[in-house]
């Protein structure tokens, strides 16, 4: 449910993927917790959602679930209540934690449920509210308020945030309604990119089977047939899919989201650091050269080492 201004108060962040294209970085962290300019990637999404009015979050986890509570020495903090009252159909209770005084329910998936099963698994948490969904492995500054406004009063069960430019133009939309995806309905080839951000109303859950590992796309296609799948083109702002190492480095080259060198990094005075992002507690040894690279928090570049176009994660 949205308030009278159209603001969506709940957001579900997709955090359960394995991040295989970003290995070996995801061999030590879930992909949404990979640092981007000194913050976990997913925190940038949470900040954007909170700025748009979101007050409560849910996140699904699978890969290294304990790291969600340990990131940056306590990024998501226990709220003293232990387990919350919501449970998924996998029988596990959601863990209640806190981010910036906002409640966060962590729904663990021992077996990956995919994009549709993951949403069905949070049905009790959704209740009667509309929910903003945001992939946990993208960075975006899209105007989420415009997405909320497009969904409100549209009669659509789901409204997708779309982009005009990108490499995967799979969405066919006209007059605010999506009528095909990847031409799977035989109606049209796509002209727009799905951003991985959308809003759904609880009726979507009726189209997702329980106890199944399933994509959300079949439900989207059913809604497209019923003319209740919306789409709004949001070309303002920036949008990055940090799916592989090159896109991860490119994001650090182009986004400029704060100081490149963290105040708690230890940089030897006779080292050379150029066009690089250095994390908290990272150590750059004497005589080392670091160019066009990202050095994670706590990582060490040894004396005399030369690092160019690399990600140093410890």
C-alpha positions as CSV (number, residue, x, y, z in Angstrom):
1,X,0.0,0.0,0.0
2,X,1.2,3.5,-0.8
3,X,0.3,6.6,1.2
4,X,-1.8,9.4,-0.4
5,X,1.4,10.9,-1.9
6,X,2.1,7.6,-3.7
7,X,5.2,6.7,-1.6
8,X,5.9,3.0,-1.3
9,X,7.0,2.1,2.3
10,X,8.4,-1.4,1.8
11,X,11.3,-2.5,-0.4
12,X,12.6,-6.0,-1.2
13,X,16.3,-6.3,-2.1
14,X,17.4,-9.3,-4.1
15,X,20.5,-10.6,-2.4
16,X,20.5,-14.3,-2.8
17,X,22.4,-14.7,-6.1
18,X,25.7,-16.4,-6.4
19,X,27.4,-13.7,-8.5
20,X,29.3,-16.2,-10.6
21,X,30.3,-13.6,-13.2
22,X,32.1,-11.6,-10.5
23,X,34.2,-14.5,-9.1
24,X,36.6,-14.7,-7.4
25,X,35.3,-11.6,-5.6
26,X,32.1,-13.4,-4.7
27,X,34.1,-16.3,-3.3
28,X,34.5,-14.2,-0.1
29,X,31.4,-12.0,-0.1
30,X,27.8,-12.1,-1.5
31,X,27.8,-9.9,-4.5
32,X,25.5,-7.2,-3.0
33,X,28.1,-6.8,-0.2
34,X,31.0,-6.2,-2.6
35,X,32.2,-2.6,-1.7
36,X,31.5,0.3,-4.0
37,X,33.3,3.5,-2.9
38,X,33.6,2.3,0.8
39,X,30.0,1.0,1.1
40,X,28.5,-2.4,0.4
41,X,26.9,-2.2,-3.1
42,X,23.4,-3.0,-1.7
43,X,23.6,-0.1,0.8
44,X,23.6,2.4,-2.2
45,X,20.3,0.8,-3.2
46,X,19.0,1.1,0.4
47,X,19.9,4.7,0.5
48,X,18.1,5.4,-2.7
49,X,15.0,3.6,-1.5
50,X,15.1,5.4,1.8
51,X,15.4,8.8,0.1
52,X,12.3,7.9,-1.9
53,X,10.3,7.2,1.3
54,X,10.9,3.5,2.0
55,X,10.8,2.7,5.7
56,X,11.2,-1.1,5.9
57,X,13.3,-3.6,4.0
58,X,13.4,-7.3,3.3
59,X,16.4,-9.1,1.8
60,X,16.7,-12.7,0.7
61,X,20.1,-14.4,1.4
62,X,21.8,-17.6,0.3
63,X,25.5,-17.2,-0.3
64,X,27.5,-16.5,2.9
65,X,24.4,-15.5,4.8
66,X,26.3,-14.7,8.0
67,X,28.2,-11.9,6.2
68,X,25.1,-9.7,6.0
69,X,25.4,-9.3,9.8
70,X,29.2,-9.0,9.7
71,X,29.8,-6.6,6.8
72,X,32.1,-3.7,7.8
73,X,32.1,-5.0,11.4
74,X,28.4,-4.8,12.0
75,X,26.8,-3.1,9.0
76,X,23.4,-4.7,9.7
77,X,22.9,-4.8,13.5
78,X,20.8,-7.1,15.5
79,X,17.8,-5.2,16.9
80,X,17.4,-7.1,20.1
81,X,14.3,-9.0,19.1
82,X,16.0,-12.0,17.5
83,X,13.7,-13.6,15.1
84,X,10.7,-11.6,13.7
85,X,7.2,-13.0,13.3
86,X,7.4,-13.5,9.5
87,X,8.3,-16.8,8.0
88,X,8.7,-18.0,4.5
89,X,7.3,-21.2,3.0
90,X,10.7,-22.8,3.5
91,X,9.7,-22.9,7.2
92,X,12.5,-20.6,8.3
93,X,11.8,-17.5,10.3
94,X,13.1,-14.2,9.0
95,X,15.9,-12.7,11.1
96,X,15.2,-9.1,12.3
97,X,18.1,-6.7,12.0
98,X,18.4,-2.9,11.6
99,X,19.9,-0.5,9.1
100,X,19.8,3.3,9.8
101,X,17.0,2.8,12.4
102,X,14.9,1.0,9.7
103,X,13.8,-2.6,10.2
104,X,15.3,-5.2,7.9
105,X,14.0,-8.8,7.6
106,X,16.5,-11.3,6.3
107,X,14.9,-14.3,4.6
108,X,17.4,-17.1,4.1
109,X,17.0,-19.4,1.2
110,X,18.9,-22.7,1.9
111,X,18.0,-23.6,-1.7
112,X,17.9,-20.8,-4.2
113,X,14.3,-20.0,-5.1
114,X,15.0,-17.7,-8.1
115,X,13.2,-14.4,-8.6
116,X,9.6,-15.6,-8.4
117,X,10.1,-18.1,-5.6
118,X,12.0,-15.5,-3.6
119,X,9.1,-13.1,-3.8
120,X,6.6,-15.8,-2.9
121,X,8.7,-16.7,0.1
122,X,8.2,-13.2,1.6
123,X,4.4,-13.3,1.2
124,X,3.7,-12.9,5.0
125,X,6.0,-9.9,5.1
126,X,4.3,-8.3,2.1
127,X,0.9,-8.5,3.6
128,X,-1.4,-6.0,1.9
129,X,1.3,-3.5,0.9
130,X,2.8,-2.6,-2.5
131,X,6.5,-3.4,-2.5
132,X,9.4,-1.8,-4.4
133,X,11.9,-4.5,-5.7
134,X,15.5,-3.6,-6.3
135,X,18.2,-5.9,-7.5
136,X,21.0,-6.0,-4.9
137,X,23.8,-6.1,-7.5
138,X,23.1,-2.9,-9.4
139,X,23.9,0.7,-8.7
140,X,21.3,3.2,-9.8
141,X,20.3,6.8,-9.3
142,X,17.0,6.4,-11.1
143,X,14.2,8.7,-9.9
144,X,12.3,6.1,-7.9
145,X,9.6,8.6,-7.0
146,X,8.6,8.7,-10.7
147,X,8.3,4.9,-10.7
148,X,6.0,5.1,-7.6
149,X,3.9,7.8,-9.2
150,X,3.6,5.7,-12.4
151,X,2.4,2.7,-10.4
152,X,-0.1,4.5,-8.2
153,X,-3.6,4.5,-9.7
154,X,-2.5,2.8,-12.9
155,X,-4.4,-0.4,-12.3
156,X,-1.3,-2.4,-13.0
157,X,-0.2,-5.2,-10.7
158,X,3.4,-4.6,-11.6
159,X,5.2,-1.6,-13.0
160,X,8.7,-2.0,-14.4
161,X,11.4,0.7,-14.4
162,X,12.9,0.7,-18.0
163,X,15.9,2.3,-19.7
164,X,16.2,3.2,-23.4
165,X,19.9,2.3,-23.7
166,X,21.6,-0.9,-22.8
167,X,22.6,-4.3,-24.2
168,X,19.5,-6.3,-23.3
169,X,16.5,-4.6,-25.0
170,X,13.9,-7.2,-24.2
171,X,10.9,-5.2,-23.1
172,X,8.2,-4.1,-25.5
173,X,6.0,-1.3,-24.1
174,X,3.4,1.1,-25.4
175,X,1.3,3.7,-23.6
176,X,2.7,2.6,-20.3
177,X,1.8,-1.1,-20.7
178,X,4.3,-3.9,-21.3
179,X,2.9,-6.2,-24.0
180,X,5.8,-8.6,-24.5
181,X,9.2,-9.7,-23.0
182,X,11.8,-11.2,-25.3
183,X,9.0,-11.7,-27.9
184,X,7.9,-14.7,-25.7
185,X,4.2,-13.9,-26.5
186,X,5.0,-13.4,-30.2
187,X,3.8,-9.8,-30.2
188,X,7.0,-7.7,-30.5
189,X,10.7,-7.5,-30.1
190,X,11.8,-5.4,-27.2
191,X,13.1,-1.9,-27.4
192,X,13.8,-1.2,-23.7
193,X,16.0,-2.6,-21.0
194,X,14.6,-3.8,-17.7
195,X,16.5,-2.1,-14.9
196,X,16.0,-4.8,-12.3
197,X,13.7,-2.3,-10.4
198,X,10.0,-2.6,-10.2
199,X,6.9,-2.2,-7.9
200,X,4.4,-5.0,-7.4
201,X,1.0,-5.1,-5.7
202,X,0.1,-8.2,-3.6
203,X,-2.0,-9.7,-6.4
204,X,1.3,-10.7,-8.1
205,X,1.7,-13.3,-5.4
206,X,-1.4,-15.1,-6.6
207,X,0.4,-15.9,-9.9
208,X,3.5,-17.4,-8.3
209,X,3.2,-21.1,-7.2
210,X,4.1,-22.0,-3.7
211,X,7.0,-24.4,-2.9
212,X,8.6,-24.0,-6.3
213,X,11.9,-22.6,-7.5
214,X,10.6,-20.4,-10.3
215,X,11.4,-17.2,-12.2
216,X,9.0,-14.2,-11.9
217,X,8.9,-13.9,-15.7
218,X,6.0,-16.3,-16.2
219,X,3.9,-14.2,-13.8
220,X,4.9,-11.1,-15.7
221,X,3.8,-12.6,-19.0
222,X,0.4,-13.6,-17.6
223,X,0.0,-10.0,-16.5
224,X,1.1,-8.7,-19.9
225,X,-1.7,-10.9,-21.5
226,X,-4.2,-9.3,-19.1
227,X,-2.8,-5.8,-19.9
228,X,-1.8,-5.3,-16.2
229,X,1.9,-5.2,-16.6
230,X,3.1,-1.6,-16.6
231,X,6.4,0.0,-17.7
232,X,7.8,3.5,-17.3
233,X,11.0,4.7,-19.0
234,X,13.4,6.4,-16.6
235,X,16.4,7.6,-18.5
236,X,17.4,10.1,-15.9
237,X,20.3,9.3,-13.6
238,X,22.8,6.5,-14.0
239,X,22.4,2.8,-14.0
240,X,25.2,0.2,-13.6
241,X,25.0,-3.5,-13.6
242,X,28.2,-4.5,-11.8
243,X,28.0,-8.0,-13.1
244,X,31.7,-8.6,-13.9
245,X,35.1,-7.4,-13.0
246,X,35.3,-4.9,-15.9
247,X,32.0,-3.3,-15.1
248,X,33.0,-3.1,-11.4
249,X,36.2,-1.3,-12.3
250,X,34.3,1.0,-14.8
251,X,31.9,2.0,-12.0
252,X,34.8,3.1,-9.8
253,X,36.3,5.0,-12.7
254,X,33.1,6.9,-13.7
255,X,30.8,7.3,-10.7
256,X,32.8,9.5,-8.3
257,X,30.7,8.6,-5.3
258,X,33.0,10.1,-2.7
259,X,36.7,10.3,-1.7
260,X,38.7,7.7,-3.6
261,X,41.0,7.0,-0.7
262,X,39.4,6.2,2.6
263,X,40.7,8.2,5.6
264,X,41.6,5.0,7.4
265,X,43.7,3.6,4.6
266,X,47.5,3.4,5.2
267,X,49.5,4.8,2.3
268,X,53.2,4.7,2.3
269,X,54.6,8.2,1.5
270,X,56.9,6.8,-1.2
271,X,54.2,4.7,-3.0
272,X,52.3,5.9,-6.1
273,X,48.5,5.7,-6.1
274,X,46.8,7.0,-9.2
275,X,43.1,6.8,-10.4
276,X,42.4,4.2,-7.7
277,X,39.9,3.6,-4.9
278,X,41.6,2.5,-1.6
279,X,39.4,1.1,1.2
280,X,39.4,1.5,4.9
281,X,42.4,-0.2,6.6
282,X,44.0,-1.1,3.3
283,X,47.8,-0.9,3.3
284,X,49.9,0.3,0.3
285,X,53.5,-0.6,1.0
286,X,56.7,1.3,0.3
287,X,57.5,1.7,-3.3
288,X,54.3,0.1,-4.5
289,X,52.5,1.4,-7.6
290,X,48.7,1.3,-7.7
291,X,47.0,2.6,-10.9
292,X,43.4,2.3,-12.1
293,X,42.6,-0.3,-9.4
294,X,40.3,-1.0,-6.5
295,X,41.9,-2.1,-3.2
296,X,39.3,-3.5,-0.8
297,X,39.1,-2.7,3.0
298,X,41.9,-4.4,4.9
299,X,43.8,-5.6,1.8
300,X,47.5,-5.2,1.5
301,X,49.6,-4.2,-1.5
302,X,53.1,-5.3,-0.6
303,X,56.3,-3.2,-0.9
304,X,57.4,-2.7,-4.4
305,X,54.3,-4.3,-6.0
306,X,52.9,-3.0,-9.2
307,X,49.1,-3.2,-9.5
308,X,47.3,-1.9,-12.6
309,X,43.7,-2.4,-13.6
310,X,43.2,-4.9,-10.8
311,X,40.9,-5.5,-7.9
312,X,42.8,-6.4,-4.7
313,X,40.5,-8.1,-2.2
314,X,43.0,-9.5,0.3
